[in-house]
Amino acid sequence: MTAETLTDPQTFADGPPHALFDELRAEPPADTGTGPQGNRLWSVCSHAEIAAASRDTGTFSSYAAGIFPNSDQVIPLDVNRQLLLLKDPPEHTKYRRILQTAFVPRSVAASEPRVRAIVTDVLDQVIEAGECDFVGDVAVPIPLRVLADLMGLPDADVPRLEDWTARIEQAQISREPAAAMPVLGEMAAYLGEQIFAAQKEAGGESLVTTLAAAEVDGESLTDAEILVFFALLVFAGSDTVSFEEVLRRMRDLRPGGDPERLRSNWANALTSLPNEFIPSTRS
């Protein structure tokens, strides 16, 4: 299996190539050739091998060349290195400790009433309409509205967050380097003008201002690190939750299913949805 095959979007055009993954897992890790910039690529597919590679940062560094086949994919490597995903220990450990100060059980528990209100409002709109597109009407808006609330943003700005998410997703599969830089520029302006300035002036508290004030061993996050984390939160935080929720519900849509059972399962799912979106407060 060559690097060209594994990095070609067409390999995944019809969904995950499970047969190919089965084949790769049956063999030891393989040097599959070089990526677009001449860097060596290895196919590592089993859980044990992935765990071993994750711990061996000297050989498999996230910082050295990034985590994409093209090191400047999405945004330039130097900018990407501000992100937790592209840091190696000890920087990774220090950065993670700073972020953890914003997600202590007390602060997460305080968001529960607002999260319940958001989920209830979305479901009320579905009930009133009598039908829905689950992705567009439920799975996407709920995490985006929750994230907007955590960051102290108005609901009116959620469509802008959704647009940024879609454009960053396109940049991930683009063959053009740094394809998300225009989006990052828009997010930087928004973060600086509408979040930092407005929230600090008003003395408001949000995830952004908490991160800006957080310190570990006398060190805090730079504005660039907060910006890249903001971009990650908007994209990965919403996209991952939306995708997971869709996959969970798709299990009820298998061919040959019982229509009455399908209606019952979805009715129960919608009833329990507010609880499912409440973050865990266990330490």
N, C-alpha and C positions, 0 to 999 in steps of 0.2 A: 504494500500500500504506500503510495507516494504522498509527499507533502502537498503536491498540487491537488490531488484528489481530496485530501482531508480539509484543505482550506478553500475549496471551490464551493460557492454557495449552491450550485446546482446539485451537489451531493445531498443537500438537505432540502431540496425543493419540494419533495413529497412528504416531508416530516422527518423525524429522527431515523437514520438508517440502522435499525436495530440488528439486522442480520450482519451488517458490517461490524458493528460494535461487538457482537458475539464472537465474530471471527478474530477481532483484535484482542479481546480478553482471553482467548484461548492460547495466545502466543505471548512470549516474554515481551517487555517493552522494546520497541523497535526504533532505530534511527531511520526516519522516513525521508531524509533528504534535507533540503534547505528551504527557508521561507523566502518571501519577496526581497528581503534585504540581505540574503546570504546567511542568515542565522540558522543554526541546526535546529530541527524540530524532531521531537520524539512523540510517538503515540503511547500514552500511558493510560490504560483503561480500567484496570482492576482497582477495587477499593484499597487493597493493601499497598499497591504500587503508588497510587495517588497520594495516600497518607504519607508514605516514605518520601516522595518527592516534595511534598509540602513542608516536611521537616528539614529537608536538606537544602537550605537556602544558599549554601555555598556553591552547589552545582546547579540548582534550579532557582535562580534569583528572579523575583518579581520586579526588582528595582532596575537591574542591569539593562534589560531590553523590553520591559513591559510584559503584558499578558496577552497581547494579540500577535498574530503572525507578522503584521506590519507594526513596528513599534510606535509609529505616529498615527495609527488608526484611531478614529474618532476625534482625538485632540492630540497635539504634540506631546512627545514623551516627557519633556521637561515639565509641562503642565500636569500631565497625568500623574507624575511622581508626587504630587501634593496629596494624592488619594491614598487611603489606607490600604487598598488592594495592591498597590504598587510599592509598598514599603517592606523592607526586610527587618528582622530584629537587629539591633535593639530599638531602632526608630519605630517599627511597627508596634512594639509593646508600649512605648511611651505615648504614641498617638492614640492607641486604643484606650489607654487609661484616661486620657483627657476626654474622649468621646463618652466614656462610660459615666462620667460625672453628670452628664445631661440626661441619663436614662436610669436613674435610681428608682427603686420601687415607689417612693413617695410621689415623685413627679409624674410617673406613669399612671398611678392610681388616680391622681387629680384630673386626668383627662377622660376618665370613664364616662361621666355624665354627658360630656360633649360628643364623644364618639357614639354613644347610644342615640343621642338626638339626631346626629347626621344619618346614621343607618335607618332610623325610624322614618325620617323625612324622605329618604330615597325610596323606601318600600311603600310609604303612603302614596307617592307619586305613581308607582307601578300599579298599586291597587286601584287608584282613581282612573288610570288609563285603561285598565282591564287587560293589558298585555305589555310585553316588554321585549327588547333585545337585551339579553342578559349581559352581554359584554358592554355595550354602549350605555345602558341604563342603570346597571348595578355594579358590575365588576370593576369598571374604570372609575366612575365618579366617587365611589365610597372612599377608596384609599387616597385619591387626590384631595378630596375635601378634608379628610382627617389630617393629611400632611399639611395642607394649607392652614388648618386650625392650629396645629402644633407650631407652625412657623409664624403665626400671628398675621396671616394673610386673609384678605376678604374673600368670601365665596365668589364674588364677581371676577376674581382673577383665576379661578380654576380652569376656564377654557384656555387661558394662556399657558398654564402648566401642562395641560393635555397636549397642546400644540408642540411644546418643547419636547415632551416625552416621545411623540411620534417622530419628530425630526432627529432626535438622538438615536432612536432605534434604526432609522434609515442610515445614519452615519456608521452604525456598527457593521453593516453589511456592504457599505460602499467600498469600492477599490481606490477611491481618492483619499490621500492622507489628510488628516485633520479636518474631516468633513463637518464636524460639529462645532468648529470654531465660531461661525456666525451665531449659532444658538448660544454658545457660552458667552459671547459678547453681549447678547441681549440679557442673559441672566445676570451678568456682572453689573450691568447698568441698573437692572431692577433691584438686585440685592443691595447695591450701594445707595440708591436714591430712595427706594420705597421701604426698605427694611431697616438697614443700619440707621440711616438718618432719622426716619420717622419714629421708629421704636425707641431709639435712645433719647430722642428729644422728648417724647411723651412719657418716658420712664416705664414703658411697657415691658412685660416679661414674655419671652417666647423661646423656642428651641434655639433660634439664631442668636439672640442676645445672651442666652445661657452659655452657648458654645464660645461666644466671643469673650465671656468673662471667666471661663473655666481655666484652671491652672493645675499642673502637676509638677512638683519639684521646681516651682518657680517659672515654668515655661507654659506658654499658651499657644493657641492656634494663630497662624497668620491669617490675614484677610484672604490671601490666595487659597489657603487650605480650607477655610470656611466656604469660599465660593465653590470649590470643586466638590466639597461634601454636600453642599446645597444642590448641585447638579446631580450628584449620585442619588441623593434622597428623592428628588423629584422624579428621576428616571427609574432607578432600580427599586426604590421604595414602593412606588405605585405600580410599576410594570410587573414586578415579581408577585405582589399580592394579587393583582388582577388575574395574572396567568394561572396562579395556583388555584384560585377560586373557580376559574373556568374549568380547569382540569378535574377538579373534584366533582363539579356538577355534570361533566360530560359522561361520567360513569353511569348516569341514569339515562343516557341517550343511546345506549347500544341497540343495534338492530334486533328486532324480534322481541323487544321489551313489552311489558304489559302497560297499556296506556293509563289504566286506573292507578296502577302502582306508581307510574311516573308522576301523575298529578299529585298523589299523596306524598311522595318523596319530596317534591318541590315545594309543596305547601309547608311541610315540616321544616324544610331547609330555610325557607324565607322566615318562618317563625323564629328559628334559632339564630338567624344571621346576626342580630345585634350582639349576642354573646360571643360569636366567633370572631368578630372584629375588635373585641375589647382586648388590649394588650395584657399579657400575663404580668402580675405584680409580685410573683414569687422571686425571691432573691436567690 
